[in-house]
Amino acid sequence: MALFTDGLICDQESLREYESSILEVARTEELELTPKLRVAQREIGFEVAAFLQRNGSCYLAPDQSLGNVSVTEPLRHWHALHSLAVIYRDAYFRHLNDRFREKWAEYALLGRQAQHRCFTAGVGIVAQPQPRPDPPTWDLVAGGALPKRVYLMSVATQGDDGASAASEPIVVEADAGKLVRLQLKPCAGNRRWVIYLGNDAESLTKQTPSPLAGGTAWTETPAGLGRDGEAPSPGQRPDVIVRLMNRVDRG
């Protein structure tokens, strides 16, 4: 599972699962959805921090950054509904359109219900959180006989506590007769790098049978992509669940 601070919990496509017309509303009302998603995440972050202070303050990061909070499905559901409430709230105040006010009220109520369910199910805490990394730098080196191709690439760090969430995929364009080479940054502690490549987001698979040490380079094999590896890591599992004055340790 990703961490609360790894990026946006839900994206615009996630909102369409709840409200199929939301993109059309955004275009018509000239609303930028990504900033609203950020506002909604910031607002639920305040609620999560306050909840942890009341129910499990020793599990909240000292700077209250929420960097050790795991994104569980109840938290993802809450963020989607609260984001829609924030969007329709803004849409209503633009023109005082009663239709938008009703949508705002509906999603605000659903969001509060989702918040209650999230806290009842519990907030997941990762004891040693590993943030989602940035993609590494890459270049091309001579070798092999592969044709010109385009890949998506993602990376994650892995240690005894599991793997981080995989980085945002980036596009890598390789010329014919060239191989992709990645420069891997140093890792803290005993963590190492895992590399994922694919022709599209659905085909991303692990290209490193064993994790690689930081500060080294990885070069694509002349045979090209390995397609039998694991899919990108979703992130670390919670070590502790904090719920309404009750703590349940994993296992």
FENGIDA-V471919 format. One record per residue. D_LAST is the distance of its C-alpha to the last C-alpha in Angstrom with 2 decimals. Layout:
d_last={D_LAST | D_LAST}
//
This chain:
d_last={16.97 | 20.00 | 20.40 | 22.66 | 25.28 | 25.37 | 28.15 | 28.99 | 26.11 | 28.56 | 31.89 | 35.13 | 34.29 | 31.16 | 33.52 | 35.71 | 33.03 | 33.58 | 37.26 | 39.23 | 42.25 | 40.60 | 42.04 | 45.48 | 45.24 | 44.34 | 47.35 | 49.71 | 48.77 | 48.42 | 44.87 | 42.67 | 39.19 | 37.23 | 38.31 | 37.38 | 33.87 | 33.63 | 35.03 | 32.57 | 29.60 | 31.14 | 31.62 | 28.08 | 26.98 | 29.02 | 27.27 | 23.73 | 24.86 | 26.44 | 23.41 | 21.21 | 24.08 | 24.18 | 20.55 | 18.78 | 21.59 | 19.89 | 17.79 | 21.01 | 22.78 | 25.90 | 28.28 | 26.54 | 26.53 | 23.27 | 22.50 | 18.79 | 18.39 | 16.82 | 18.99 | 17.16 | 19.32 | 20.23 | 21.39 | 23.34 | 24.94 | 25.98 | 27.52 | 29.54 | 30.98 | 31.75 | 33.39 | 35.66 | 36.57 | 37.51 | 39.55 | 41.47 | 41.99 | 43.77 | 45.65 | 46.92 | 48.25 | 50.12 | 52.50 | 51.47 | 50.90 | 49.83 | 47.99 | 45.66 | 45.32 | 44.09 | 41.53 | 40.42 | 40.07 | 38.20 | 35.57 | 35.33 | 34.48 | 31.95 | 30.42 | 30.11 | 28.47 | 25.98 | 25.32 | 24.61 | 22.20 | 20.41 | 20.06 | 19.12 | 16.28 | 15.38 | 16.11 | 13.64 | 14.02 | 13.94 | 14.32 | 16.85 | 18.37 | 20.71 | 23.48 | 24.91 | 27.82 | 31.42 | 32.98 | 34.71 | 38.46 | 40.09 | 43.51 | 45.33 | 46.74 | 49.32 | 48.23 | 47.70 | 49.56 | 47.18 | 48.89 | 48.40 | 45.00 | 42.60 | 38.84 | 35.97 | 33.86 | 30.48 | 28.39 | 24.96 | 23.73 | 20.94 | 19.27 | 16.36 | 14.36 | 15.37 | 18.57 | 20.32 | 21.74 | 24.91 | 28.19 | 30.69 | 32.65 | 36.22 | 39.24 | 40.59 | 44.10 | 45.24 | 48.89 | 50.21 | 50.18 | 47.59 | 43.94 | 41.28 | 40.19 | 37.37 | 37.44 | 33.96 | 33.60 | 32.21 | 28.46 | 27.01 | 25.12 | 23.86 | 23.55 | 25.64 | 27.03 | 26.41 | 29.39 | 29.75 | 33.15 | 34.52 | 37.66 | 35.97 | 32.67 | 31.62 | 32.36 | 30.61 | 28.96 | 27.79 | 30.86 | 29.39 | 28.00 | 26.81 | 26.16 | 29.35 | 30.09 | 31.29 | 35.04 | 35.88 | 37.26 | 36.24 | 38.99 | 38.84 | 39.91 | 43.42 | 41.94 | 40.28 | 36.94 | 34.32 | 32.99 | 30.29 | 27.62 | 24.46 | 24.86 | 24.33 | 20.90 | 19.79 | 18.04 | 14.81 | 11.59 | 10.81 | 8.85 | 9.58 | 11.09 | 14.36 | 16.17 | 19.42 | 19.12 | 15.57 | 12.43 | 8.85 | 6.35 | 3.81 | 0.00}
//
